[in-house]
Amino acid sequence: MQFVDSHCHLDDAQFNADRAAVIQRAREAGLKYVLSIGTGDGPPDLAVAIRQAEEHDFVYATVGVHPNDALKLKDRTFEDLEGLLKHPKVKAIGEIGLDYHWGVPKEVQMPVFIQQLEIAAAARMPVVIHTRDAWADTLAVLRAHWASKGTPGIMHCFTGDPAQARECLDMGFYLAFGGVTTYPKAAEVREAARLVPPDRLLLETDSPYLAPVPHRGKRNEPAFVLHTARALAQALEQDLEKLAAATTANFERLFALTSYTGCSIG
């Protein structure tokens, strides 16, 4: 069986001591692809994930300004982001969205989110959406600025309810399920997962955060996506091998993966 971690933060400082071993364990666990999220510590450096993707053939990257970094925006941030989209290992803009948990003003986050959606639409690039304590506004922005574009995207670390799942699906999104899916109190998340067509499901870790059971409370890593896959397969009453095949095929289709011949960001 081959799996995909469609969302992780390989650049995170928690991996500084053993990043190479973490990546090797991902390979040994059967991960065919890993998508490293390129928000890093925010502007000005948005290329952190690209540098890692260049070193490993099965690692791909995104670039984007996380909502919690909206205050770090520089004059050249969006121009730099558009330039990075040309790199062959960049597959999406993200993670972008709205996050009202940490106190970054809504009026600062909103235009950063909208402008990145516009950049993605112009480039015909998928987006990876982050939302925390902001479901109503996130869905409203996506309805107004994305749903009509005809370009797919990922609702990262889906923890919404069935109604929110239906709306995301109606707008063409793939739903990615992570470690929260394994938590005993996440029954509503598992209920939402049952609504997702097999061709719109993805797996993720969001590592080093949100480790699944039995590693909950510890550092997460891409290899742990197998625990989420097992929990999701059980919730869906589906064979694990079929789930692995479907979610891997979904990732390949979404990002139109082709062979990578090498390209440096300089």
N, C-alpha and C positions, 0 to 999 in steps of 0.2 A: 504494500500500500504506500502511496505517496500523498503527502499533505502539503498545505500551504499556510504560512503565517502571513496574513494579509495586512498586518499592522503591528510593527514593533519599533522600539527606539534603540537601535544598536549603538547610537552615539552616546547614550546616557552614561553619566559618570559611574553609575553602579556597575558597569561592565568594564571599567578601565583596567582592573587587575587581571581579568581573565577573558577578555573579549574573544580572543582566538579560540579558546576552549569552548565558549558558548556557541560560537558559530560551527565548530566541529561537532558538537553534540546535536545541533540542529540537523546537520547532514546525516549523522548516524541514526537519528530518530525517523528519517525518511522524508524530510521536508524537501520538496522539489523546488519551491520558491520561498523567498522571504522578501517582504516589502518593508524597507526601512524608511521611516517617516522623517522628512527633512526639515522639520521646524527647528530642531536643535534648541539653542538658547535664544533663538529669535534673531532678527536683523542685528548686524549686517550680514552675518554668515548664514546663508540658507543652503549651502552646498555640502553640509556634513554627511548627509546620507549618500550623496553621489560618490564621495571619496571612498566610502565603504563598499558601495556597489561595484566600483571599478576593481576592487581587490578580489571579489568573489563572483563567479559566473552566475550563481543562483540567487544573488541578492539584487533587487531592483530598488528604485528610490522614488520619493516624492519631494516636492519643494513647496513651501507655503509659510504663511505667517499665522501662527496659532492665535486664537482670540485673546489668550492671556498675555500675548506679546504685542498687542495692538499699540500700546504706548511706546514701543521701541521703534516704530516705523521711522525710516530715514527718507531723505529726498529721493534716493535712487532705489529704494527697496523694490518697487514694482517693476522698474526697468531691469534690475538685476534678476528678478524672478522670471520675467519673460525670456531673458537670455538663457537661463538655466533650463528652460523647457525644451531647448533644442538638443540637449544631451540625450543620446539614445537609450540610456537606462532610466531616465525620468519617465514615469508612467502616469502621474496624476499630480494635481495641485492639492495639497493638504498637509496636515489636517487643518481645516479652516472651519469657521462656524461661530457659535456664540457660547459663552460660558459666564453665567452670572454668579458663580459660586465664590470666586476669589476677589470680587469687588472692582474689577476693571470696568470703568463706566460704559454703559450700554451705548451711549452716543459716540464713543471712541471705537468700540468693537464693530458696530453696524456698518459703517462705510468701508472698513477694511475687509469685512466679509463680502459685501456686495461687489467691491471692485475686483476681488479675486475670482468671484463667480463670473464676472464679465470677462476677465482675462482668460479663464478656462474655456468659456463659451467661444470666444474668438479663436482660440487655439484648437478647439475641438478636443479638449483634454478632459478626462474624468476628474471628478473631485472626491475628496475624502472628507466627510462632514463630522465635526465634533459638536455635540450639544450637551450642556449640563445646566440644569435648572433653567432651561430656556426653550423648552419644546415649542410653545406657541409661537414665539418670535422666529425661531429657526424655520419652522414649517411655513410661516407666512413669507419669509424672505425667499425660500426655495420656490414657493408657488409663484411669486412675482418675478423672480430673476433667473430661474433655472428650469422649471418644469417644461416650458415650451421649447427649450433649446434642442431637445432630441439627443442629448449626450448623457450617458449613464454616469453613475457615481456610487459611492459606498457610504452607507450610514454606519460609521465606525462604532464599535463597542455598543451594539444596540441594547438598550435597557428600557425601551419604551413599552407601552401597553399594546394590546392588539389593534386598537383604533389607530394609534400612531404608526404601527407597522403597515396597516392597510394604506394609509395616506402616502407613506414613503414608497411603497410598492407601486401605487398608482402614478407616482411621479417618475417611475423607472429606476429606482434605486435598488441596488443589492444591499442586503442586510448582513453585517458581519457580527458574529457572536463570539464572545471571549469568555474569560474565566468566570465572570458573574453568572453565566449560564449554569455553572456547577454548584452554585450556592444554594443551600436548602431553602432560603426565603425568596428565591428568584422564580417562584412558580409563574408569575405573570410574564416574565421574559420567555420562559419555556413555552407558555401558551401562545405568545406572539410568534415564536419560531415555527409553530405548527401551521401557521397561516402562510408561510413563505414557500413559494414554488421551489422545487429542487434546483431550478436553473438560476435562482437569485440568492442562494445561500453562500456565505463565505465564513471561514474560520479565522480567528486572530488571537493574539495574546495581549497586545498593548504592553508587552514587557518593556521595562522591568516591573510594571505595575499590575495590580489585579490578578495575582497568581490564582490559578484554579485549585479546587480541592484535588489532591491532598496537600498542596503546597501553599494554601491560603495563608497570608500573613508573612510569607517569605518573598524573596526576590523572584520574580517571574523571568522566564526566558523562552525563546521560540520553541524549543523542544517540548515544552509543556502543552503545546497546542493539542497534543494527542489526548490529554485528559478532557479538554473541552469537546473534542470530537466524539469521544465515548459518551459523554453526558448528553450531547446533542442527539447522537444516534439513538440513545435510549429514550429521550423525550419524544423523538419523532417515530419511535418504533421502527427504525430503519437499520439495515445491515451496515456496520461500520465501513466495510470495504466500499459499498455503494456510495456512502456519504463522502468518503475520501475521494473517490473518483469524480463525483459530481462537483464538489467544491474546488477541486484542482482544475477541472475543465472550465468552471465558471471564471476562475481567475485568469486562465489563459485566454478565454474569449473576451473578457472585459478589457484586457490590456493588449490584445492582439500580439502576443509574444512571438518574437522571431529570434533567430540566432544573433548573438552579440559578438561583434568582431573587434571591439575595443575602441575607446575614445577617451581622451583625457580632458579634464576641465581646465588644465593649465596650472 
